[in-house]
Amino acid sequence: MKVFVTGASGFVGGAVVPELLKAGHKVVALARSAKAEQKIKQLDPHIEIVKGSLKDLDVLKRTAAASDGVVHLGFIQDFSRFEEVSLIDRKATLAMLDALKGTNKPYVQTAVALVFPPGTLGTETSPKHAVGPGAIRSETEDIVLSHENKGVRATSVRLPPSVHGGGDPNFITALVKIASGTKKSYINDGANLWAAVSRFDAGVVFRLALEKGHAGTSYHAVAEEGVKTKDIAGAIGQLLKVPVVSVEGDKAAEHFKGLAAFFSGGGPVSSKITQEQLGWQPKEIGLLDDIRANYGFATK
């Protein structure tokens, strides 16, 4: 299958692309810069590169139409303007979906798992209650899945707050840097839960969703249903050899900046249906062990 992949140069893309190639697929990758192209070519020099960004809607449409399927991983990682970049993502998504209407080709959307009411176990079929940072992306996911009625085998893969592994550019790395500088690493009692997955386990879910996902279905790339944020802070403390203390809720925004809404949220997320439907079993190292063993890079 000739697969158009956005975000191929990113952290998750670096796991998804090799997984697709290993399964015998041909990858056509979007690259917004020479640096991104170089990173993609390091994965495999034979990958076809299409130059452009998520704002180049004509490029997205044309490349999606010429492919046998699409895996949309790309997202502008700027949490200071999260609403703006989420709407850019929606326009890009709609452009690619429009190109696939009536073809029954597979389209896999990256979505977020922070969409369930606090204190409930989120399953693939649970009603969503997205508020705050995840609301816009949740609405985009709904639009994607509605395309099952428009001749697209559209699915989504929901990623948990922590997709972890060496080179992680996101939440855990940011928390390590904050703890390194301030010696404070969690909010209140730290009892709220973050689901987690290794990026390599997540890569397998994307590949399986592309190959055999059911139209209109959301899948969960979740290996651990819920890790206490207090335990995450403890693992970071062990890594840095610093004490772990609590940050009161009213000081969280100042301490954690843009991460406060994410780190104080969360909840358990199940992947039981995903494992049953796709035949997926997570195999990689867990979050806490990964932090203690492999996150030294985040202090540099």
C-alpha distance (Angstrom), angle and dihedral (degrees) to the residues before:
residue distance angle dihedral
M1 . . .
K2 3.82 . .
V3 3.82 103.7 .
F4 3.80 125.8 -165.7
V5 3.82 108.5 -146.9
T6 3.79 125.0 -169.8
G7 3.79 117.3 -164.9
A8 3.80 91.7 28.3
S9 3.81 91.5 145.7
G10 3.80 92.8 54.0
F11 3.78 132.5 95.9
V12 3.82 96.1 -93.1
G13 3.80 91.7 34.6
G14 3.79 88.7 59.5
A15 3.80 87.5 64.2
V16 3.81 99.7 36.5
V17 3.81 97.2 51.1
P18 3.84 95.9 53.7
E19 3.81 88.7 46.0
L20 3.80 90.8 54.3
L21 3.80 92.9 46.1
K22 3.79 92.1 48.1
A23 3.80 88.8 54.5
G24 3.80 90.8 54.6
H25 3.79 100.4 -101.5
K26 3.79 124.3 138.1
V27 3.81 114.6 -126.7
V28 3.80 126.8 -145.4
A29 3.79 107.6 -171.1
L30 3.80 132.7 -160.8
A31 3.82 112.5 -133.6
R32 3.79 121.6 -173.0
S33 3.83 95.8 -170.7
A34 3.79 144.3 14.9
K35 3.81 88.6 -102.3
A36 3.82 91.3 54.6
E37 3.79 90.7 47.6
Q38 3.80 90.8 51.6
K39 3.81 91.6 51.7
I40 3.79 91.2 50.3
K41 3.79 93.0 48.0
Q42 3.80 88.9 52.9
L43 3.81 87.2 62.9
D44 3.81 90.0 54.4
P45 3.82 127.0 -20.7
H46 3.81 91.4 -144.1
I47 3.81 95.4 63.3
E48 3.80 111.1 119.7
I49 3.80 111.8 -122.1
V50 3.80 125.2 -147.2
K51 3.80 112.3 -168.6
G52 3.78 117.0 -136.0
S53 3.79 146.3 80.8
L54 3.79 137.0 -111.9
K55 3.79 87.7 -88.2
D56 3.81 92.6 60.7
L57 3.79 96.3 87.6
D58 3.80 96.3 170.8
V59 3.82 90.4 54.7
L60 3.80 90.7 49.2
K61 3.81 93.1 49.1
R62 3.78 94.9 46.2
T63 3.81 95.0 47.3
A64 3.80 94.3 44.2
A65 3.81 90.9 50.8
A66 3.82 91.1 51.9
S67 3.82 93.2 50.3
D68 3.80 133.5 79.8
G69 3.78 92.5 -132.2
V70 3.81 143.8 -8.1
V71 3.80 133.1 -130.0
H72 3.80 109.2 -169.3
L73 3.81 110.1 -158.1
G74 3.79 99.7 143.0
F75 3.80 119.8 114.0
I76 3.80 131.6 154.3
Q77 3.81 103.4 -112.9
D78 3.81 99.3 -144.2
F79 3.79 109.8 123.7
S80 3.82 91.9 178.9
R81 3.83 87.8 73.0
F82 3.77 99.6 27.0
E83 3.80 96.7 149.0
E84 3.80 92.3 51.6
V85 3.80 95.4 48.8
S86 3.81 90.9 44.3
L87 3.80 89.5 57.7
I88 3.82 90.9 47.7
D89 3.79 86.6 53.9
R90 3.81 91.0 50.8
K91 3.80 92.9 53.9
A92 3.80 90.4 49.1
T93 3.79 90.8 48.5
L94 3.80 93.4 50.7
A95 3.80 91.2 48.7
M96 3.80 92.4 56.3
L97 3.79 94.1 42.3
D98 3.80 90.5 51.0
A99 3.80 89.2 56.0
L100 3.81 90.9 53.7
K101 3.81 99.9 46.8
G102 3.78 113.0 131.4
T103 3.81 94.8 8.2
N104 3.84 99.5 94.9
K105 3.79 87.2 -138.7
P106 3.82 117.7 150.9
Y107 3.78 120.7 -100.2
V108 3.81 121.1 -176.0
Q109 3.80 119.4 -163.4
T110 3.79 125.0 -161.6
A111 3.80 109.1 -128.2
V112 3.79 136.7 170.4
A113 3.79 130.5 -108.3
L114 3.81 95.5 -147.9
V115 3.80 91.3 94.7
F116 3.82 105.0 99.1
P117 3.82 132.0 94.9
P118 3.83 113.3 -92.6
G119 3.78 115.2 -93.4
T120 3.79 96.1 21.6
L121 3.80 129.9 106.3
G122 3.78 107.1 -113.5
T123 3.79 114.2 -141.3
E124 3.79 129.6 -178.8
T125 3.82 89.6 -98.0
S126 3.83 100.1 37.7
P127 3.81 117.7 120.7
K128 3.76 110.5 -99.6
H129 3.77 125.1 -126.5
A130 3.77 102.5 -177.0
V131 3.79 117.1 -179.7
G132 3.77 133.1 159.8
P133 3.80 121.1 10.7
G134 3.81 96.1 -3.8
A135 3.81 98.5 51.5
I136 3.80 99.5 88.7
R137 3.80 94.0 45.9
S138 3.80 88.8 47.7
E139 3.81 90.1 55.2
T140 3.80 89.9 49.8
E141 3.80 89.4 52.4
D142 3.82 89.5 54.6
I143 3.80 90.3 52.1
V144 3.81 90.4 50.7
L145 3.79 94.5 50.6
S146 3.81 91.7 48.3
H147 3.82 87.6 66.4
E148 3.80 89.7 78.5
N149 3.82 82.0 86.6
K150 3.81 91.3 52.1
G151 3.76 99.7 58.5
V152 3.81 99.2 -90.0
R153 3.82 124.4 119.3
A154 3.77 89.2 -136.3
T155 3.80 121.6 178.4
S156 3.78 136.5 160.1
V157 3.79 133.1 -140.8
R158 3.79 112.8 -150.6
L159 3.77 114.9 -148.7
P160 3.81 121.8 -153.8
P161 3.83 122.8 -125.5
S162 3.78 90.5 -94.3
V163 3.77 119.6 50.7
H164 3.78 96.7 169.5
G165 3.78 140.8 -167.0
G166 3.79 142.6 99.9
G167 3.79 112.5 -37.4
D168 3.83 93.1 22.7
P169 3.84 105.6 168.9
N170 3.78 96.6 -171.9
F171 3.79 143.7 63.0
I172 3.80 104.7 -23.5
T173 3.80 92.5 45.1
A174 3.81 90.0 49.5
L175 3.82 90.9 49.6
V176 3.81 90.6 50.1
K177 3.79 90.4 52.3
I178 3.82 92.1 47.8
A179 3.80 92.6 48.5
S180 3.78 90.7 46.3
G181 3.78 91.0 56.1
T182 3.82 102.4 35.9
K183 3.83 105.6 23.1
K184 3.82 89.5 -132.3
S185 3.76 120.8 108.9
Y186 3.79 118.4 164.6
I187 3.78 143.5 44.7
N188 3.81 121.3 -115.9
D189 3.82 110.3 -45.1
G190 3.82 93.3 -16.6
A191 3.81 91.7 -131.5
N192 3.80 95.8 133.7
L193 3.78 114.8 105.9
W194 3.78 134.2 -123.6
A195 3.77 120.6 -162.7
A196 3.80 113.3 -140.5
V197 3.80 145.1 -168.1
S198 3.79 137.7 178.0
R199 3.77 111.7 -111.0
F200 3.81 90.0 -122.7
D201 3.80 92.4 55.6
A202 3.81 87.9 47.6
G203 3.80 89.9 52.3
V204 3.79 90.3 60.4
V205 3.82 91.8 52.8
F206 3.81 91.6 54.2
R207 3.79 91.2 50.3
L208 3.80 93.1 48.3
A209 3.82 92.4 46.5
L210 3.79 89.0 53.2
E211 3.79 93.8 48.3
K212 3.78 102.1 41.3
G213 3.79 111.2 -1.6
H214 3.80 117.0 139.8
A215 3.81 115.1 -116.2
G216 3.79 113.5 -102.0
T217 3.81 93.5 19.0
S218 3.79 130.6 129.3
Y219 3.80 118.0 -147.4
H220 3.79 128.0 -161.6
A221 3.80 119.9 -135.4
V222 3.80 91.3 -160.8
A223 3.80 124.9 138.6
E224 3.82 98.3 169.7
E225 3.80 116.8 38.8
G226 3.78 95.0 -151.7
V227 3.79 136.7 -7.7
K228 3.81 116.1 -170.7
T229 3.78 112.2 -114.5
K230 3.80 87.0 -135.9
D231 3.81 88.6 60.9
I232 3.80 90.1 47.6
A233 3.80 88.7 53.6
G234 3.80 89.6 47.3
A235 3.79 92.0 53.5
I236 3.80 89.6 49.0
G237 3.80 89.1 49.7
Q238 3.80 90.3 52.3
L239 3.79 90.7 48.9
L240 3.81 92.9 50.3
K241 3.81 96.1 33.1
V242 3.80 91.1 -128.6
P243 3.82 131.2 128.3
V244 3.80 119.1 -97.7
V245 3.80 118.3 -132.0
S246 3.78 136.7 173.0
V247 3.77 125.5 -101.4
E248 3.81 112.5 -151.6
G249 3.79 116.4 -122.0
D250 3.82 95.5 -111.2
K251 3.81 90.0 55.7
A252 3.79 95.7 44.8
A253 3.80 96.1 92.7
E254 3.80 92.1 53.8
H255 3.80 93.4 45.1
F256 3.80 100.8 41.5
K257 3.83 98.3 28.5
G258 3.82 110.4 -167.7
L259 3.80 91.6 -1.3
A260 3.81 94.4 65.1
A261 3.82 95.8 88.5
F262 3.80 91.0 48.9
F263 3.80 99.2 42.8
S264 3.81 94.3 46.9
G265 3.82 91.1 49.4
G266 3.73 133.0 58.2
G267 3.77 135.4 95.1
P268 3.80 139.5 -166.3
V269 3.81 117.1 -55.3
S270 3.81 125.6 -166.6
S271 3.80 127.2 -148.4
K272 3.82 96.0 -174.2
I273 3.81 94.6 117.9
T274 3.81 91.9 45.9
Q275 3.78 91.6 51.5
E276 3.80 91.7 48.6
Q277 3.83 97.6 44.8
L278 3.80 98.8 40.2
G279 3.79 99.6 31.0
W280 3.82 90.4 -122.9
Q281 3.79 125.0 158.2
P282 3.82 121.0 180.0
K283 3.81 111.2 -126.9
E284 3.79 107.4 170.7
I285 3.82 132.7 97.9
G286 3.84 118.8 -71.9
L287 3.80 124.6 -108.0
L288 3.81 100.1 -104.1
D289 3.80 94.2 46.7
D290 3.80 89.3 46.3
I291 3.82 92.0 53.2
R292 3.80 93.6 48.9
A293 3.81 94.2 44.8
N294 3.77 106.9 33.0
Y295 3.82 114.0 21.0
G296 3.79 98.4 84.7
F297 3.81 86.7 106.3
A298 3.81 89.4 68.2
T299 3.82 92.5 67.3
K300 3.81 93.5 59.9
